[in-house]
Amino acid sequence: MAEQVLIVDDDTRLSAMLADYLTGNGFAVRSAASAADGLSELQKQAPDAVILDIMLPDIDGFETCRRIRAVSDVPVLMLTAKGEETDRIVGLELGADDYLPKPFNPRELLARLKAILRRRRGTGGERVLRFGRLEIDPGSRAARLDGTECRLTSHQFDLLLALARNAGRTLSRDQLMDMTRGEELEAFDRSIDVHVSRIRAAIETDPKHPRRLITVRGAGYVFARYQDDL
């Protein structure tokens, strides 16, 4: 069965072009021209991914993303204004999995969409990683703290998994982007920082003074082991 994509964008010409392109590449596509219609479509039938524009006529894409995240962990690819790094950071902080500045090449959008869907599907059969109170399950793509599932986006889970698989080893931002994207795609260092901040909020007792995900100044991040992990 074809994977379903919901496009939420009031630019009907762009939506039609994207729908034709994605349909030609094996996806089933639905479109909505407003945030209200997009949220309604999401409730009717959950898609496999959402392509969400920031500029919408009723509710902006940031608030729409927040409302989506309140009810669903569906992967969200946000379309942002060209060069507006602030928009990208805010989108990631609200739970978007990836971003793409306008104007864009449809082939790049397709590559990014496939990447987040690949991360979403994950790989079954891998052993569960356990670190004291924290459990990371690659098969179900879930992280649990004291048995309670942590709210993480698909990309945030991949970052946590990459760090945990390399526990005790400092990983640079470039290494983390290579490990989690699977494509040679544009990225910016601040995106990693934003996602790490969200992961800390989910797994750390005190996110402002993390003990698990440690910043190594000028080098990157390291997933620290505790004595309790043994």
C-alpha positions as CSV (number, residue, x, y, z in Angstrom):
1,M,0.0,0.0,0.0
2,A,1.3,3.5,-0.9
3,E,2.4,5.7,1.9
4,Q,0.1,8.7,2.5
5,V,1.3,12.3,2.6
6,L,-0.8,15.2,3.7
7,I,0.2,18.6,2.2
8,V,-1.0,21.7,4.1
9,D,-0.3,24.7,2.0
10,D,-2.6,27.5,0.7
11,D,-0.5,27.8,-2.5
12,T,-2.8,25.6,-4.6
13,R,-0.5,25.6,-7.6
14,L,2.4,24.4,-5.5
15,S,0.3,21.8,-3.8
16,A,-0.9,20.5,-7.1
17,M,2.6,20.3,-8.5
18,L,3.8,18.5,-5.4
19,A,0.9,16.1,-5.4
20,D,1.6,15.2,-9.0
21,Y,5.3,14.7,-8.3
22,L,4.8,12.6,-5.2
23,T,2.0,10.6,-6.8
24,G,4.4,9.8,-9.7
25,N,6.9,8.6,-7.1
26,G,4.5,6.1,-5.5
27,F,2.8,8.2,-2.7
28,A,-0.8,8.7,-2.1
29,V,-1.4,12.4,-1.5
30,R,-4.1,14.5,0.2
31,S,-4.0,18.3,0.2
32,A,-5.5,21.0,2.5
33,A,-5.4,24.8,1.9
34,S,-5.7,25.9,5.5
35,A,-4.6,24.8,9.0
36,A,-8.2,24.0,10.0
37,D,-8.7,21.7,6.9
38,G,-5.3,20.1,7.5
39,L,-6.1,19.3,11.1
40,S,-9.5,17.9,10.0
41,E,-7.8,15.7,7.4
42,L,-5.4,14.5,10.1
43,Q,-8.3,13.4,12.3
44,K,-10.1,11.7,9.5
45,Q,-7.2,9.4,8.5
46,A,-3.7,9.6,9.9
47,P,-1.1,10.1,7.1
48,D,2.4,8.7,7.2
49,A,3.9,12.2,6.9
50,V,2.8,15.9,6.8
51,I,4.3,18.6,4.6
52,L,3.4,21.8,6.4
53,D,3.9,25.4,5.2
54,I,4.5,28.1,7.8
55,M,2.4,30.8,6.0
56,L,-1.2,29.7,6.2
57,P,-4.3,31.9,6.0
58,D,-5.9,31.0,9.3
59,I,-3.4,29.6,11.8
60,D,0.3,29.7,11.1
61,G,2.4,26.6,10.6
62,F,4.1,26.9,14.0
63,E,0.8,26.7,15.9
64,T,-0.4,24.0,13.5
65,C,2.7,21.9,14.2
66,R,2.1,22.4,18.0
67,R,-1.5,21.2,17.6
68,I,-0.4,18.2,15.5
69,R,2.2,17.2,18.1
70,A,-0.4,17.4,20.9
71,V,-2.3,14.5,19.2
72,S,0.2,12.7,16.9
73,D,3.9,11.8,16.4
74,V,3.5,11.8,12.6
75,P,6.6,13.0,10.9
76,V,6.4,16.7,9.9
77,L,8.4,18.4,7.2
78,M,8.0,22.1,7.4
79,L,8.4,24.6,4.5
80,T,10.1,27.8,5.6
81,A,11.0,31.1,4.1
82,K,14.3,31.1,2.3
83,G,17.2,32.0,4.6
84,E,15.0,32.3,7.7
85,E,17.0,30.3,10.2
86,T,14.9,31.5,13.1
87,D,11.8,29.9,11.4
88,R,13.6,26.6,11.1
89,I,14.7,26.7,14.8
90,V,11.2,27.5,16.0
91,G,9.8,24.7,13.9
92,L,12.2,22.2,15.2
93,E,11.5,23.3,18.8
94,L,7.8,22.7,18.2
95,G,8.4,19.2,17.1
96,A,9.0,19.3,13.3
97,D,11.3,16.5,12.0
98,D,12.9,18.4,9.2
99,Y,12.6,21.7,7.3
100,L,13.0,22.8,3.7
101,P,13.4,26.5,2.6
102,K,11.4,27.8,-0.3
103,P,11.9,27.8,-3.2
104,F,13.0,24.2,-3.3
105,N,13.8,21.4,-5.8
106,P,11.1,18.7,-5.7
107,R,13.8,16.1,-5.8
108,E,15.3,17.4,-2.6
109,L,11.8,17.4,-0.9
110,L,11.4,13.8,-2.0
111,A,14.8,12.9,-0.6
112,R,14.0,14.5,2.7
113,L,10.6,12.9,2.8
114,K,12.0,9.5,2.2
115,A,14.6,10.0,4.8
116,I,12.2,10.9,7.6
117,L,9.9,8.0,6.6
118,R,12.9,5.6,6.7
119,R,13.8,6.8,10.1
120,R,10.1,6.3,11.1
121,R,10.1,2.7,9.9
122,G,13.3,1.9,11.7
123,T,14.9,-1.6,11.8
124,G,13.3,-4.5,13.6
125,G,15.2,-7.2,15.5
126,E,17.8,-4.9,17.2
127,R,18.3,-5.4,20.9
128,V,16.9,-2.9,23.4
129,L,19.5,-0.6,24.9
130,R,19.2,-0.1,28.7
131,F,20.9,2.6,30.7
132,G,19.6,2.5,34.3
133,R,16.2,4.1,34.2
134,L,16.4,4.8,30.5
135,E,15.4,2.2,27.9
136,I,15.9,2.7,24.1
137,D,14.1,0.3,21.8
138,P,15.2,0.5,18.1
139,G,12.5,-2.0,17.1
140,S,9.5,-0.1,18.4
141,R,11.4,3.3,18.0
142,A,10.5,4.2,21.5
143,A,12.5,5.6,24.5
144,R,11.2,5.0,28.0
145,L,12.2,6.5,31.3
146,D,11.1,4.5,34.3
147,G,8.7,2.7,31.9
148,T,7.0,5.8,30.6
149,E,7.5,6.6,26.9
150,C,9.3,9.8,26.2
151,R,7.7,12.2,23.6
152,L,10.3,12.4,20.9
153,T,10.0,13.1,17.2
154,S,11.4,10.6,14.7
155,H,14.6,12.6,14.2
156,Q,15.1,13.2,17.9
157,F,14.8,9.4,18.5
158,D,17.5,8.8,15.9
159,L,19.8,11.3,17.5
160,L,19.3,9.7,20.9
161,L,19.9,6.2,19.4
162,A,23.1,7.3,17.6
163,L,24.5,8.8,20.8
164,A,23.5,5.8,22.9
165,R,25.0,3.3,20.4
166,N,28.3,5.3,20.8
167,A,28.0,5.8,24.6
168,G,31.2,7.4,26.0
169,R,32.3,8.6,22.6
170,T,32.1,12.3,21.7
171,L,30.3,12.9,18.4
172,S,30.5,16.1,16.4
173,R,27.5,17.8,15.0
174,D,28.6,16.8,11.5
175,Q,28.9,13.1,12.6
176,L,25.4,13.2,14.1
177,M,23.9,14.7,11.0
178,D,25.6,12.0,8.8
179,M,24.4,9.3,11.1
180,T,20.8,10.4,11.3
181,R,20.0,11.9,7.9
182,G,21.3,9.2,5.6
183,E,21.4,11.7,2.7
184,E,23.8,14.4,1.7
185,L,21.4,17.2,2.4
186,E,21.7,20.7,3.7
187,A,21.7,21.1,7.5
188,F,22.8,23.7,10.0
189,D,24.5,23.1,13.3
190,R,21.8,24.8,15.4
191,S,19.3,22.2,14.3
192,I,21.3,19.5,16.3
193,D,21.4,21.8,19.3
194,V,17.7,22.3,19.2
195,H,17.0,18.6,19.0
196,V,19.4,17.8,21.8
197,S,17.7,20.3,24.0
198,R,14.3,18.6,23.3
199,I,15.8,15.2,24.1
200,R,17.2,16.5,27.4
201,A,13.8,17.8,28.3
202,A,12.4,14.3,27.8
203,I,15.1,12.1,29.5
204,E,17.0,14.3,32.0
205,T,15.9,14.8,35.6
206,D,17.3,18.4,35.3
207,P,17.6,19.4,31.6
208,K,19.5,22.6,32.6
209,H,22.2,20.5,34.3
210,P,22.2,17.3,32.1
211,R,24.0,14.2,33.3
212,R,23.2,12.0,30.3
213,L,23.7,14.1,27.2
214,I,26.8,16.2,27.9
215,T,28.0,19.0,25.7
216,V,31.7,18.8,24.9
217,R,32.7,22.4,24.2
218,G,34.0,22.8,20.7
219,A,33.6,19.1,19.9
220,G,30.0,18.0,20.1
221,Y,28.0,15.8,22.4
222,V,28.6,12.6,24.4
223,F,26.1,10.1,25.9
224,A,27.4,9.5,29.4
225,R,27.2,6.2,31.3
226,Y,26.4,6.1,35.0
227,Q,27.5,3.5,37.5
228,D,23.8,2.5,37.7
229,D,23.9,1.5,34.0
230,L,26.1,-1.5,34.8
